[in-house]
Amino acid sequence: MKKLLYLLPLFFAMLCCKGGDNSLDMIMGRADSLMEIDMDSAPSALRMLDSMSPHVSYMSKSRRMRYELLRAKAMNKSNVYFRSDSTMKEVAAYYSRHGTPNEKMMAYYLLGCVYRDLGEVPAALEYYQKAVACADTTAGDCDYGTLCRVYLQAAIVLHSQRLIYEELDMWRKASLYAYKAKDIRLAINAYEKQDGVYYALGNYDKVLDICDSAYVAYSLYGYKKEAAKTLFTTIDIHFKYGNVNEANKRLRIYEKESNNILSNGKVKPGCELYYYYKGLSLLASNRVDSAEHYFRKMLTGSVRDEKEAAYRGLLSVYRSRRNSDSVFHYARLYCDANDSSWLRLTSSEAQRVQSLYRYTRNRQQAELREREVSELRLTIVFLSVISLIVVLELYMWHRRRSSRMKSLLLEKNRMYSELLHRSGEISRELSAALGENSRLASELEASGRRLRAELDKMQDMSSTDADWASLQKLMESDLIKNLHDQAAHGRSAGQKDWSRLNTYVENRYPRFLSFINNLGSSSLSQNEKKVAILIKLHFLSSEISCLLDISPQNLSNIRRRLNLKLFGSSRTSELDRNIRDCKS
């Protein structure tokens, strides 16, 4: 491994020369794989990633975020403390938008570990919860290993906050997902950790059940060292219950299976608690001197809790000997050690409260900013909704108004068409009745006058005899009749209709057609010519709107321009009369 580390810079340089970005990805992939081998490989992976640091500024955003994620992962696995949250906050924000569920979970988990190292316990718990929320346990590629570690870290943090019921739930879930990740040792370990919660609750029977089950499971899978550690807790409880035989039974198993007892009678570092339980065993069998020997062995250690246990054991020794001076001496030492433990606990509680205060204050500030943003967004949404409602109301009002106007126009067109048809019928009946039936002829003439008056009213002008004769003549044409019918049904005229109409006007009103086609610089547009022709043929404005498929307002503008071009006047009320009086 050391040789590999010496060659890393050269290896990295060669790769970069040959492969560029692909080489960077290859190194990061190698580092990630190295971390998954075991915890001891994490420092090597960290050094490999650190060797890439001169090239980080040249990386794309996505590649740099992956690099920082892997580096934080390597730091965490190497037990390197995080000193700042700035980088991981950026990484977490990036993966929250662009990452897979596993990447999001890892990013939030590592950000939680950052706050753990910074002593910001509430923030750590918040991001552990976010990490859990990102996990997709229904997916086939769910990273159960990381999910398990999220729950493990959450359990440790909750333990420090004395939130024992929440801690218990975390240990249970950690055990479940470690099993799903096929990490049996970690699954058993997480299950075993539940004993601390039940011990704090005073449920010693449950503690015994958990530790005995863990011992069997560790032994079954060949984890002798871990199995031996579970015995200490059961030994302690059996001594509390006064079950000396059960305690001694487990103590003998520990001595036989743990491999922590050296040939010289000493124990491996970290196993000094054995001396205390050995002392209790000897004291229970009235071997007071031997018990004192083992209790004093614990005094050579530097762990405060071990010294406290040693003083407690020596206090029991001198009580059995009824040595009041020594009892007083070790009682005072035990109390001092106990007070020291209490002070440490108090200090820890003070830090916890301070951390909670900082988190609460920062959270309140963040919530205030979020509330202000939310209120602004709500105001914008409210105004947008109101504006939309107003626009929709105006649109619907306009549609209803347009619909009513269209209906009125169509009704006017229909009535006008019917009157024209009736006019034609009366004209034919009158011709037949003249000279044969004077009474009928007189009635028809009266009907004709009434009809003419109605037509004049609809045209908003008084027709001359020439107008009336022209109108009667026009209604003899099937083309004209059909165009009136189309307008009555709201249909526009097609290209064939305009072609036929142009021919009709050319034959009937050639001079008029020549007049509107030869205006020089004031030449008419196609729509203006069509309007002029339809006015000449006694069509109403409402009919012209339908036939040209234009709005009344648009038609009004065309009429104004048309009167100005043809007759030099802007008074559009005179347009119809001017056109109909125009030379034909």
LOMAR-222916 format. One record per residue (C-alpha): y, z, x; residue in three letters. Coordinates in nm, 4 decimals, padded with zeros to 6 digits, m for minus. Layout:
N
Y, Z, X, Ala
...
//
This chain:
584
00.0000, 00.0000, 00.0000, Met
00.2438, 00.0858, 00.2839, Lys
00.1832, m00.2540, 00.4447, Lys
00.2595, m00.4155, 00.1108, Leu
00.5912, m00.2325, 00.0904, Leu
00.6902, m00.3477, 00.4402, Tyr
00.6182, m00.7063, 00.3440, Leu
00.8006, m00.6913, 00.0092, Leu
01.1425, m00.8131, 00.1327, Pro
00.9844, m01.1100, 00.3114, Leu
00.7632, m01.1801, 00.0118, Phe
01.0633, m01.1663, m00.2207, Phe
01.2730, m01.3968, m00.0036, Ala
00.9926, m01.6562, 00.0173, Met
00.9474, m01.6536, m00.3570, Leu
01.3164, m01.6903, m00.4279, Cys
01.3426, m01.9884, m00.1955, Cys
01.0527, m02.1614, m00.3605, Lys
01.0730, m02.0723, m00.7244, Gly
01.4124, m01.9321, m00.8197, Gly
01.4036, m01.7736, m01.1663, Asp
01.0278, m01.8167, m01.1908, Asn
00.9929, m01.6074, m00.8789, Ser
01.2042, m01.3302, m01.0293, Leu
00.9862, m01.3313, m01.3386, Asp
00.6751, m01.3208, m01.1210, Met
00.7966, m01.0137, m00.9303, Ile
00.8980, m00.8337, m01.2501, Met
00.5594, m00.9160, m01.4033, Gly
00.3849, m00.7812, m01.0927, Arg
00.5906, m00.4606, m01.1041, Ala
00.5121, m00.4128, m01.4730, Asp
00.1397, m00.4602, m01.4116, Ser
00.1533, m00.2184, m01.1185, Leu
00.3000, 00.0544, m01.3410, Met
00.0141, 00.0205, m01.5860, Glu
m00.2513, 00.0938, m01.3206, Ile
m00.1704, 00.4653, m01.2926, Asp
00.1234, 00.7026, m01.2493, Met
00.0900, 00.6959, m00.8691, Asp
00.1691, 00.3231, m00.8672, Ser
00.5051, 00.3667, m01.0432, Ala
00.7047, 00.4498, m00.7225, Pro
00.5731, 00.1313, m00.5609, Ser
00.6791, m00.0684, m00.8684, Ala
01.0234, 00.0949, m00.8512, Leu
01.0665, m00.0035, m00.4864, Arg
00.9579, m00.3573, m00.5706, Met
01.2217, m00.3781, m00.8444, Leu
01.4902, m00.2226, m00.6218, Asp
01.4257, m00.4967, m00.3664, Ser
01.5548, m00.7422, m00.6284, Met
01.8882, m00.5613, m00.6748, Ser
02.0983, m00.8100, m00.4643, Pro
02.0006, m01.0849, m00.7092, His
02.0631, m00.8979, m01.0373, Val
02.4240, m01.0177, m01.0736, Ser
02.3047, m01.3813, m01.0667, Tyr
02.0465, m01.3340, m01.3415, Met
02.0860, m01.4535, m01.6987, Ser
02.1549, m01.1855, m01.9616, Lys
01.7987, m01.1842, m02.0948, Ser
01.6438, m01.1672, m01.7469, Arg
01.8826, m00.8898, m01.6366, Arg
01.8023, m00.6856, m01.9467, Met
01.4304, m00.7201, m01.8758, Arg
01.4918, m00.6119, m01.5169, Tyr
01.6873, m00.3016, m01.6230, Glu
01.4234, m00.2141, m01.8843, Leu
01.1415, m00.2343, m01.6290, Leu
01.3420, m00.0395, m01.3704, Arg
01.4118, 00.2401, m01.6187, Ala
01.0423, 00.2411, m01.7091, Lys
00.9490, 00.2709, m01.3394, Ala
01.2067, 00.5504, m01.2863, Met
01.0685, 00.7449, m01.5819, Asn
00.7076, 00.7083, m01.4666, Lys
00.8108, 00.8078, m01.1120, Ser
00.9835, 01.1246, m01.2409, Asn
01.3196, 01.0022, m01.1065, Val
01.5976, 01.1670, m01.3077, Tyr
01.8464, 00.9501, m01.4923, Phe
02.2095, 01.0303, m01.4111, Arg
02.3904, 00.8055, m01.6588, Ser
02.3298, 00.6509, m01.9992, Asp
02.5544, 00.3450, m01.9579, Ser
02.2892, 00.0958, m01.8444, Thr
02.0209, 00.1997, m02.0910, Met
02.2694, 00.1976, m02.3800, Lys
02.3411, m00.1678, m02.3014, Glu
01.9684, m00.2429, m02.2697, Val
01.8862, m00.0681, m02.5979, Ala
02.1683, m00.2514, m02.7775, Ala
02.0414, m00.5849, m02.6419, Tyr
01.6785, m00.5314, m02.7414, Tyr
01.7761, m00.3931, m03.0818, Ser
01.9083, m00.7461, m03.1553, Arg
01.6754, m00.9679, m02.9534, His
01.3599, m00.7718, m02.8750, Gly
01.0111, m00.7590, m03.0214, Thr
00.9057, m00.4363, m03.1992, Pro
00.7356, m00.3203, m02.8766, Asn
01.0443, m00.3967, m02.6658, Glu
01.2737, m00.2193, m02.9115, Lys
01.0450, 00.0832, m02.9092, Met
01.0351, 00.0921, m02.5279, Met
01.4153, 00.0564, m02.4976, Ala
01.4876, 00.3383, m02.7442, Tyr
01.2159, 00.5549, m02.5861, Tyr
01.3690, 00.5178, m02.2388, Leu
01.7196, 00.5854, m02.3750, Leu
01.5771, 00.9036, m02.5273, Gly
01.4357, 00.9959, m02.1835, Cys
01.7810, 00.9367, m02.0314, Val
01.9341, 01.1900, m02.2711, Tyr
01.6431, 01.4249, m02.2037, Arg
01.7319, 01.4207, m01.8322, Asp
02.1034, 01.4618, m01.9120, Leu
02.0259, 01.7720, m02.1180, Gly
02.1419, 01.6073, m02.4411, Glu
01.8421, 01.7175, m02.6431, Val
01.9606, 01.6204, m02.9954, Pro
02.0500, 01.2710, m02.8712, Ala
01.7085, 01.2454, m02.7045, Ala
01.5382, 01.3327, m03.0339, Leu
01.7531, 01.0791, m03.2201, Glu
01.6422, 00.7942, m02.9951, Tyr
01.2794, 00.9043, m02.9951, Tyr
01.2971, 00.8797, m03.3744, Gln
01.4515, 00.5327, m03.3469, Lys
01.1707, 00.4312, m03.1110, Ala
00.9103, 00.5457, m03.3640, Val
01.0907, 00.3554, m03.6414, Ala
01.0651, 00.0322, m03.4375, Cys
00.6888, 00.0546, m03.3880, Ala
00.4886, m00.1909, m03.5988, Asp
00.1528, m00.0127, m03.6333, Thr
00.0206, m00.2951, m03.8545, Thr
00.0496, m00.5504, m03.5735, Ala
m00.2480, m00.6301, m03.3543, Gly
m00.0388, m00.6018, m03.0362, Asp
00.1230, m00.2663, m03.1192, Cys
00.1875, m00.0699, m02.7980, Asp
00.0072, 00.2507, m02.8969, Tyr
00.0337, 00.3833, m02.5414, Gly
00.4145, 00.3874, m02.5525, Thr
00.4141, 00.5175, m02.9102, Leu
00.1913, 00.8056, m02.7987, Cys
00.4329, 00.8915, m02.5153, Arg
00.7279, 00.8865, m02.7548, Val
00.5560, 01.1548, m02.9630, Tyr
00.4591, 01.3498, m02.6492, Leu
00.8177, 01.3598, m02.5245, Gln
00.9459, 01.4447, m02.8714, Ala
00.6971, 01.7342, m02.8872, Ala
00.8158, 01.8682, m02.5500, Ile
01.1804, 01.8460, m02.6561, Val
01.1079, 02.0131, m02.9918, Leu
00.9253, 02.2892, m02.8078, His
01.2378, 02.3559, m02.6023, Ser
01.4342, 02.3814, m02.9291, Gln
01.1851, 02.6278, m03.0812, Arg
01.1147, 02.3857, m03.3665, Leu
00.7462, 02.4676, m03.3706, Ile
00.6407, 02.3065, m03.6985, Tyr
00.8039, 01.9774, m03.6034, Glu
00.6486, 02.0130, m03.2581, Glu
00.3036, 02.0544, m03.4133, Leu
00.3419, 01.7301, m03.6087, Asp
00.4407, 01.5466, m03.2891, Met
00.1320, 01.6714, m03.0998, Trp
m00.0920, 01.5568, m03.3855, Arg
00.0582, 01.2090, m03.3910, Lys
00.0544, 01.1853, m03.0122, Ala
m00.3181, 01.2616, m03.0169, Ser
m00.3804, 01.0011, m03.2890, Leu
m00.2010, 00.7190, m03.1063, Tyr
m00.3448, 00.8121, m02.7678, Ala
m00.6872, 00.7680, m02.9270, Tyr
m00.5775, 00.4298, m03.0698, Lys
m00.4575, 00.3375, m02.7201, Ala
m00.8093, 00.4307, m02.5956, Lys
m00.6644, 00.6980, m02.3649, Asp
m00.9242, 00.9638, m02.4417, Ile
m00.8049, 01.2199, m02.1885, Arg
m00.4497, 01.2036, m02.3207, Leu
m00.5766, 01.2204, m02.6799, Ala
m00.7692, 01.5415, m02.6053, Ile
m00.4740, 01.6825, m02.4099, Asn
m00.2307, 01.6213, m02.6978, Ala
m00.4792, 01.7821, m02.9376, Tyr
m00.5147, 02.0834, m02.7039, Glu
m00.1330, 02.1268, m02.6865, Lys
m00.1358, 02.2338, m03.0508, Gln
m00.2721, 02.5682, m02.9336, Asp
00.0735, 02.6707, m02.8087, Gly
00.2210, 02.6351, m03.1574, Val
m00.0523, 02.8397, m03.3233, Tyr
m00.0290, 03.0975, m03.0434, Tyr
00.3446, 03.1370, m03.1165, Ala
00.2606, 03.1739, m03.4881, Leu
00.0048, 03.4464, m03.4073, Gly
m00.2830, 03.2418, m03.5520, Asn
m00.5241, 03.3238, m03.2675, Tyr
m00.8343, 03.2135, m03.4564, Asp
m00.6903, 02.8623, m03.4834, Lys
m00.6059, 02.8736, m03.1121, Val
m00.9691, 02.9565, m03.0325, Leu
m01.0925, 02.6686, m03.2514, Asp
m00.8610, 02.4195, m03.0796, Ile
m00.9390, 02.5341, m02.7252, Cys
m01.3163, 02.5476, m02.7832, Asp
m01.3086, 02.1959, m02.9344, Ser
m01.0970, 02.0690, m02.6453, Ala
m01.3364, 02.2259, m02.3952, Tyr
m01.6343, 02.0495, m02.5552, Val
m01.4475, 01.7150, m02.5684, Ala
m01.3287, 01.7368, m02.2050, Tyr
m01.6787, 01.8258, m02.0896, Ser
m01.8370, 01.5464, m02.2941, Leu
m01.6159, 01.2845, m02.1234, Tyr
m01.6558, 01.4373, m01.7774, Gly
m01.3085, 01.5896, m01.7404, Tyr
m01.4306, 01.9133, m01.5771, Lys
m01.0934, 02.0203, m01.4375, Lys
m00.9188, 01.9857, m01.7734, Glu
m01.2061, 02.1583, m01.9518, Ala
m01.1756, 02.4571, m01.7194, Ala
m00.8037, 02.5000, m01.7944, Lys
m00.8726, 02.5477, m02.1660, Thr
m01.0763, 02.8585, m02.0856, Leu
m00.7734, 03.0628, m01.9747, Phe
m00.6289, 03.0638, m02.3276, Thr
m00.9569, 03.1686, m02.4898, Thr
m01.0082, 03.4384, m02.2233, Ile
m00.6601, 03.5748, m02.2977, Asp
m00.7207, 03.5913, m02.6738, Ile
m01.0627, 03.7535, m02.6412, His
m00.9093, 04.0239, m02.4213, Phe
m00.6384, 04.0700, m02.6920, Lys
m00.9130, 04.1096, m02.9559, Tyr
m01.1079, 04.3493, m02.7267, Gly
m01.3979, 04.0998, m02.7060, Asn
m01.4642, 04.1775, m02.3392, Val
m01.8088, 04.0174, m02.3405, Asn
m01.6760, 03.6871, m02.4787, Glu
m01.3899, 03.6954, m02.2319, Ala
m01.6227, 03.7612, m01.9391, Asn
m01.8570, 03.4851, m02.0582, Lys
m01.5783, 03.2287, m02.0397, Arg
m01.4525, 03.3716, m01.7108, Leu
m01.7950, 03.3123, m01.5564, Arg
m01.7961, 02.9537, m01.6906, Ile
m01.4555, 02.9019, m01.5297, Tyr
m01.5767, 03.0371, m01.1959, Glu
m01.8788, 02.8087, m01.2071, Lys
m01.7337, 02.4810, m01.3410, Glu
m01.3660, 02.4687, m01.2455, Ser
m01.4091, 02.4164, m00.8694, Asn
m01.0823, 02.6094, m00.8333, Asn
m01.2404, 02.9107, m00.6620, Ile
m01.2572, 02.8598, m00.2870, Leu
m01.5273, 02.9990, m00.0595, Ser
m01.2894, 03.2649, 00.0778, Asn
m01.2281, 03.4048, m00.2707, Gly
m00.8850, 03.2499, m00.3057, Lys
m00.7915, 02.9950, m00.5729, Val
m00.6323, 02.6531, m00.5521, Lys
m00.2526, 02.6444, m00.5914, Pro
m00.1531, 02.6619, m00.9557, Gly
m00.4613, 02.8581, m01.0598, Cys
m00.3326, 03.2076, m00.9683, Glu
m00.3619, 03.3249, m01.3290, Leu
m00.7319, 03.3603, m01.2602, Tyr
m00.6527, 03.6741, m01.0571, Tyr
m00.4977, 03.8367, m01.3635, Tyr
m00.7933, 03.7701, m01.5911, Tyr
m01.0376, 03.8704, m01.3180, Lys
m00.8420, 04.1943, m01.2830, Gly
m00.8615, 04.2559, m01.6602, Leu
m01.2370, 04.1942, m01.6501, Ser
m01.2853, 04.4425, m01.3676, Leu
m01.0546, 04.6971, m01.5328, Leu
m01.2587, 04.6718, m01.8560, Ala
m01.5732, 04.7634, m01.6583, Ser
m01.3858, 05.0552, m01.4997, Asn
m01.3742, 04.8964, m01.1533, Arg
m01.0160, 05.0003, m01.1108, Val
m00.9825, 04.9493, m00.7356, Asp
m01.1179, 04.5928, m00.7528, Ser
m00.8900, 04.5206, m01.0474, Ala
m00.5881, 04.6440, m00.8463, Glu
m00.6918, 04.4123, m00.5607, His
m00.6765, 04.1066, m00.7861, Tyr
m00.3511, 04.2089, m00.9545, Phe
m00.1849, 04.2495, m00.6163, Arg
m00.3009, 03.9011, m00.5156, Lys
m00.0682, 03.7686, m00.7818, Met
00.2316, 03.9377, m00.6204, Leu
00.2179, 03.6923, m00.3280, Thr
00.3109, 03.4033, m00.5578, Gly
00.6609, 03.2826, m00.6347, Ser
00.6170, 03.2223, m01.0063, Val
00.8078, 03.4829, m01.2106, Arg
00.5594, 03.4831, m01.5001, Asp
00.2738, 03.5554, m01.2586, Glu
00.4614, 03.8504, m01.1107, Lys
00.5297, 03.9802, m01.4592, Glu
00.1548, 03.9594, m01.5352, Ala
00.0760, 04.1326, m01.2016, Ala
00.3127, 04.4216, m01.2804, Tyr
00.1611, 04.4502, m01.6270, Arg
m00.1866, 04.4643, m01.4739, Gly
m00.0844, 04.7239, m01.2105, Leu
00.0823, 04.9303, m01.4837, Leu
m00.2544, 04.9388, m01.6649, Ser
m00.4289, 05.0383, m01.3384, Val
m00.2036, 05.3382, m01.2758, Tyr
m00.2171, 05.4444, m01.6367, Arg
m00.5946, 05.4648, m01.6082, Ser
m00.5488, 05.6762, m01.2952, Arg
m00.2858, 05.8932, m01.4712, Arg
m00.0498, 05.8460, m01.1768, Asn
00.2832, 05.9076, m01.3450, Ser
00.5010, 05.8131, m01.0464, Asp
00.3309, 05.4763, m01.0020, Ser
00.3260, 05.4261, m01.3782, Val
00.7024, 05.4793, m01.3835, Phe
00.7476, 05.2499, m01.0800, His
00.5479, 04.9578, m01.2198, Tyr
00.6806, 05.0096, m01.5693, Ala
01.0323, 04.9597, m01.4266, Arg
00.9200, 04.6529, m01.2278, Leu
00.7504, 04.5123, m01.5359, Tyr
01.0605, 04.5717, m01.7477, Cys
01.2822, 04.4058, m01.4853, Asp
01.0529, 04.1050, m01.4740, Ala
01.0473, 04.0964, m01.8518, Asn
01.4271, 04.1202, m01.8635, Asp
01.4474, 03.8350, m01.6146, Ser
01.2291, 03.6257, m01.8433, Ser
01.4500, 03.7222, m02.1355, Trp
01.7620, 03.6231, m01.9427, Leu
01.6072, 03.2873, m01.8612, Arg
01.5236, 03.2438, m02.2271, Leu
01.8773, 03.3434, m02.3245, Thr
02.0209, 03.0981, m02.0743, Ser
01.7954, 02.8293, m02.2133, Ser
01.9117, 02.9125, m02.5655, Glu
02.2749, 02.8946, m02.4529, Ala
02.2143, 02.5514, m02.3012, Gln
02.0432, 02.4439, m02.6213, Arg
02.3388, 02.5563, m02.8331, Val
02.5848, 02.3874, m02.5955, Gln
02.3846, 02.0649, m02.6047, Ser
02.3717, 02.0799, m02.9823, Leu
02.7483, 02.1370, m02.9943, Tyr
02.8182, 01.8349, m02.7720, Arg
02.5840, 01.6202, m02.9727, Tyr
02.7314, 01.7375, m03.3029, Thr
03.0853, 01.6732, m03.1795, Arg
02.9978, 01.3260, m03.0483, Asn
02.8047, 01.2518, m03.3655, Arg
03.0984, 01.3572, m03.5798, Gln
03.3325, 01.1331, m03.3822, Gln
03.0878, 00.8444, m03.4111, Ala
03.0447, 00.9085, m03.7840, Glu
03.4236, 00.9210, m03.8262, Leu
03.4549, 00.5818, m03.6569, Arg
03.1673, 00.4474, m03.8656, Glu
03.3272, 00.5865, m04.1810, Arg
03.6599, 00.4217, m04.0990, Glu
03.4845, 00.0920, m04.0316, Val
03.2801, 00.1319, m04.3503, Ser
03.5925, 00.2057, m04.5543, Glu
03.7634, m00.1000, m04.4080, Leu
03.4578, m00.3116, m04.4847, Arg
03.4421, m00.1661, m04.8352, Leu
03.8097, m00.2477, m04.8900, Thr
03.7551, m00.6027, m04.7673, Ile
03.4477, m00.6395, m04.9878, Val
03.6359, m00.4958, m05.2870, Phe
03.9304, m00.7301, m05.2375, Leu
03.6922, m01.0210, m05.1819, Ser
03.5068, m00.9396, m05.5041, Val
03.8336, m00.9079, m05.6966, Ile
03.9556, m01.2356, m05.5480, Ser
03.6273, m01.4019, m05.6331, Leu
03.6447, m01.2716, m05.9892, Ile
04.0017, m01.3987, m06.0235, Val
03.9070, m01.7373, m05.8781, Val
03.6035, m01.7579, m06.1068, Leu
03.8126, m01.6604, m06.4085, Glu
04.0726, m01.9225, m06.3206, Leu
03.7990, m02.1768, m06.2642, Tyr
03.6315, m02.0938, m06.5948, Met
03.9697, m02.0978, m06.7724, Trp
04.0441, m02.4356, m06.6197, His
03.6996, m02.5637, m06.7202, Arg
03.7393, m02.4337, m07.0748, Arg
04.0893, m02.5819, m07.0935, Arg
03.9714, m02.9137, m06.9510, Ser
03.6790, m02.9138, m07.1907, Ser
03.9077, m02.8465, m07.4879, Arg
04.1512, m03.1145, m07.3741, Met
03.8680, m03.3596, m07.3241, Lys
03.7334, m03.2831, m07.6684, Ser
04.0791, m03.3337, m07.8191, Leu
04.1257, m03.6594, m07.6305, Leu
03.7856, m03.7880, m07.7407, Leu
03.8589, m03.6881, m08.0987, Glu
04.1916, m03.8731, m08.0793, Lys
04.0175, m04.1785, m07.9310, Asn
03.7504, m04.1683, m08.2009, Arg
04.0097, m04.1492, m08.4806, Met
04.2132, m04.4294, m08.3240, Tyr
03.9050, m04.6484, m08.2930, Ser
03.8084, m04.5819, m08.6550, Glu
04.1613, m04.6630, m08.7726, Leu
04.1582, m04.9891, m08.5779, Leu
03.8225, m05.0857, m08.7269, His
03.9459, m04.9967, m09.0750, Arg
04.2609, m05.1978, m09.0109, Ser
04.0519, m05.5012, m08.9340, Gly
03.8446, m05.4523, m09.2486, Glu
04.1567, m05.4193, m09.4681, Ile
04.3050, m05.7327, m09.3140, Ser
03.9933, m05.9326, m09.3943, Arg
03.9654, m05.7894, m09.7477, Glu
04.3348, m05.8625, m09.8092, Leu
04.2942, m06.2267, m09.7079, Ser
04.0080, m06.2600, m09.9507, Ala
04.1913, m06.0913, m10.2365, Ala
04.5173, m06.2879, m10.2130, Leu
04.5541, m06.5278, m10.5046, Gly
04.2462, m06.3981, m10.6801, Glu
04.3023, m06.0327, m10.7476, Asn
04.6653, m05.9273, m10.7346, Ser
04.5919, m05.5647, m10.8224, Arg
04.3359, m05.5306, m10.5404, Leu
04.5672, m05.7090, m10.3006, Ala
04.8465, m05.4683, m10.3859, Ser
04.6184, m05.1689, m10.3238, Glu
04.5020, m05.3147, m09.9918, Leu
04.8634, m05.3756, m09.8856, Glu
04.9442, m05.0088, m09.9631, Ala
04.6405, m04.8931, m09.7662, Ser
04.7451, m05.1195, m09.4808, Gly
05.0940, m04.9663, m09.4740, Arg
04.9510, m04.6130, m09.4669, Arg
04.7096, m04.7147, m09.1921, Leu
04.9917, m04.8708, m08.9910, Arg
05.1956, m04.5526, m09.0249, Ala
04.9027, m04.3454, m08.8928, Glu
04.8553, m04.5847, m08.6003, Leu
05.2266, m04.5685, m08.5171, Asp
05.2071, m04.1913, m08.5216, Lys
04.9120, m04.1911, m08.2827, Met
05.0912, m04.4365, m08.0536, Gln
05.4053, m04.2244, m08.0726, Asp
05.6170, m04.5323, m08.1443, Met
05.7132, m04.7575, m08.4320, Ser
05.5350, m05.0896, m08.4286, Ser
05.7105, m05.4119, m08.5132, Thr
05.5605, m05.6834, m08.7313, Asp
05.4834, m05.8687, m08.4106, Ala
05.3038, m05.5586, m08.2738, Asp
05.1050, m05.5257, m08.5939, Trp
05.0094, m05.8934, m08.5922, Ala
04.9126, m05.8695, m08.2255, Ser
04.6987, m05.5631, m08.2929, Leu
04.5240, m05.7351, m08.5847, Gln
04.4517, m06.0337, m08.3621, Lys
04.3188, m05.8117, m08.0801, Leu
04.0698, m05.6387, m08.3134, Met
03.9066, m05.9741, m08.3778, Glu
03.7745, m05.9560, m08.0200, Ser
03.4356, m05.7879, m07.9671, Asp
03.5426, m05.7012, m07.6106, Leu
03.8447, m05.5037, m07.7322, Ile
03.6401, m05.3314, m08.0041, Lys
03.3734, m05.2291, m07.7508, Asn
03.6335, m05.0874, m07.5115, Leu
03.7815, m04.8751, m07.7930, His
03.4297, m04.7541, m07.8780, Asp
03.3617, m04.6659, m07.5126, Gln
03.6817, m04.4623, m07.4954, Ala
03.5849, m04.2859, m07.8193, Ala
03.2591, m04.1735, m07.6540, His
03.4233, m04.0757, m07.3249, Gly
03.2703, m04.3607, m07.1214, Arg
03.4571, m04.5439, m06.8462, Ser
03.4741, m04.9220, m06.8245, Ala
03.2400, m05.0947, m06.5787, Gly
03.3098, m05.3777, m06.3389, Gln
03.1803, m05.6386, m06.5870, Lys
03.4132, m05.5014, m06.8532, Asp
03.7156, m05.5379, m06.6234, Trp
03.6124, m05.8882, m06.5228, Ser
03.5803, m05.9971, m06.8860, Arg
03.9068, m05.8220, m06.9755, Leu
04.0920, m05.9958, m06.6936, Asn
03.9687, m06.3324, m06.8251, Thr
04.0690, m06.2364, m07.1779, Tyr
04.4249, m06.1428, m07.0700, Val
04.4537, m06.4543, m06.8541, Glu
04.3822, m06.6677, m07.1636, Asn
04.5869, m06.4655, m07.4141, Arg
04.8783, m06.3362, m07.1983, Tyr
04.8982, m06.5687, m06.8947, Pro
05.2704, m06.5184, m06.8345, Arg
05.2339, m06.1399, m06.8478, Phe
04.9458, m06.1519, m06.6043, Leu
05.1488, m06.3728, m06.3710, Ser
05.4381, m06.1288, m06.4035, Phe
05.2412, m05.8187, m06.2922, Ile
05.0603, m06.0106, m06.0136, Asn
05.3751, m06.1483, m05.8476, Asn
05.6079, m05.8587, m05.7815, Leu
05.6508, m05.9201, m05.4090, Gly
05.7196, m05.6038, m05.2148, Ser
05.6668, m05.3890, m05.5277, Ser
05.3152, m05.5115, m05.5775, Ser
05.0938, m05.3053, m05.8095, Leu
04.7742, m05.1250, m05.7142, Ser
04.4538, m05.2123, m05.8976, Gln
04.4805, m04.9025, m06.1187, Asn
04.8450, m04.9783, m06.1971, Glu
04.7519, m05.3350, m06.3038, Lys
04.4702, m05.2012, m06.5237, Lys
04.7041, m04.9488, m06.6900, Val
04.9636, m05.2206, m06.7543, Ala
04.6999, m05.4481, m06.9111, Ile
04.5563, m05.1705, m07.1321, Leu
04.9046, m05.0738, m07.2534, Ile
04.9704, m05.4424, m07.3361, Lys
04.6490, m05.4395, m07.5408, Leu
04.7647, m05.1388, m07.7470, His
04.5293, m04.8802, m07.5889, Phe
04.6356, m04.5154, m07.6114, Leu
04.7002, m04.3075, m07.2978, Ser
04.3994, m04.0901, m07.3856, Ser
04.1829, m04.4027, m07.4024, Glu
04.3163, m04.5293, m07.0691, Ile
04.2260, m04.1950, m06.9040, Ser
03.8659, m04.2340, m07.0236, Cys
03.8301, m04.6013, m06.9349, Leu
03.9726, m04.5504, m06.5829, Leu
03.8025, m04.2086, m06.5440, Asp
04.1237, m04.0414, m06.4290, Ile
04.2988, m03.7213, m06.5362, Ser
04.5955, m03.7270, m06.7781, Pro
04.8165, m03.5963, m06.4982, Gln
04.7078, m03.8770, m06.2682, Asn
04.7713, m04.1291, m06.5452, Leu
05.1186, m03.9833, m06.6004, Ser
05.2006, m04.0387, m06.2319, Asn
05.0736, m04.3975, m06.2485, Ile
05.2858, m04.4652, m06.5589, Arg
05.5969, m04.3314, m06.3839, Arg
05.5409, m04.5556, m06.0770, Arg
05.4536, m04.8486, m06.2988, Leu
05.7759, m04.8273, m06.5025, Asn
05.9789, m04.7992, m06.1838, Leu
05.8154, m05.1031, m06.0247, Lys
05.8178, m05.3231, m06.3342, Leu
06.1463, m05.2257, m06.4979, Phe
06.3367, m05.0147, m06.2444, Gly
06.3366, m04.7090, m06.4688, Ser
06.1766, m04.3673, m06.4352, Ser
06.1786, m04.2998, m06.8119, Arg
05.8092, m04.3390, m06.8868, Thr
05.8623, m04.2956, m07.2603, Ser
05.9978, m04.6513, m07.2620, Glu
05.7039, m04.8012, m07.0707, Leu
05.4816, m04.8942, m07.3690, Asp
05.7680, m05.0705, m07.5511, Arg
05.8833, m05.2448, m07.2347, Asn
05.5358, m05.3825, m07.1618, Ile
05.4631, m05.4940, m07.5205, Arg
05.8031, m05.6679, m07.5411, Asp
05.7396, m05.8348, m07.2106, Cys
05.7013, m06.2142, m07.2109, Lys
05.3473, m06.3247, m07.2682, Ser
//
